[in-house]
Amino acid sequence: MNTETYPTSRLPKFLQHGKLKSFLTVTFTGQLVYVSFEAFKGSLMLPLTESLALAFNSSAF
């Protein structure tokens, strides 16, 4: 029976050597998609509210 103990890294698995590049690629790609969606949604909000005659006011809450 092998009873050797190996030092454990304090970093999470996705930040360990060799995986950081993949993690950052996925993270930044997701952020780019999210920001693009929010910009697209924002550009449609004003024409949509005008065409439906909606008003957003803070006194409604």
C-alpha positions as CSV (number, residue, x, y, z in Angstrom):
1,M,0.0,0.0,0.0
2,N,1.4,3.4,-1.0
3,T,1.1,5.9,1.9
4,E,3.0,8.8,0.3
5,T,1.3,12.1,0.6
6,Y,1.5,14.7,-2.1
7,P,1.4,18.4,-1.4
8,T,-1.9,19.9,-2.4
9,S,-2.1,23.2,-4.2
10,R,-4.1,25.9,-2.6
11,L,-5.3,27.1,-6.1
12,P,-8.5,25.8,-7.5
13,K,-8.2,23.2,-10.3
14,F,-9.2,25.7,-13.0
15,L,-6.3,28.1,-12.0
16,Q,-3.6,25.5,-11.8
17,H,-0.7,25.4,-14.2
18,G,-1.8,24.7,-17.8
19,K,-5.4,25.6,-17.2
20,L,-5.3,29.3,-16.6
21,K,-5.2,30.2,-20.3
22,S,-8.3,28.0,-21.0
23,F,-10.2,29.6,-18.1
24,L,-9.4,33.1,-19.2
25,T,-10.4,32.4,-22.8
26,V,-13.8,31.0,-21.7
27,T,-14.3,33.8,-19.2
28,F,-13.5,36.7,-21.6
29,T,-15.5,35.1,-24.5
30,G,-18.6,34.8,-22.2
31,Q,-18.2,38.5,-21.2
32,L,-17.9,39.6,-24.8
33,V,-21.2,37.7,-25.6
34,Y,-22.9,39.2,-22.6
35,V,-21.9,42.8,-23.3
36,S,-22.9,42.4,-27.0
37,F,-26.3,41.2,-25.9
38,E,-26.8,44.0,-23.4
39,A,-25.8,46.6,-26.1
40,F,-28.2,45.1,-28.6
41,K,-31.0,44.9,-26.0
42,G,-30.4,48.5,-25.0
43,S,-30.5,49.8,-28.5
44,L,-34.0,48.2,-29.0
45,M,-35.5,49.3,-25.7
46,L,-36.2,53.0,-26.7
47,P,-37.9,52.2,-30.0
48,L,-39.9,49.5,-28.4
49,T,-41.1,51.6,-25.5
50,E,-42.1,54.4,-27.8
51,S,-44.0,52.1,-30.2
52,L,-45.9,50.5,-27.3
53,A,-46.4,53.9,-25.5
54,L,-44.8,52.6,-22.3
55,A,-43.2,54.9,-19.7
56,F,-40.7,53.9,-17.1
57,N,-40.9,56.2,-14.1
58,S,-39.4,55.6,-10.6
59,S,-42.6,56.8,-8.8
60,A,-44.4,53.6,-9.8
61,F,-42.5,51.6,-7.1
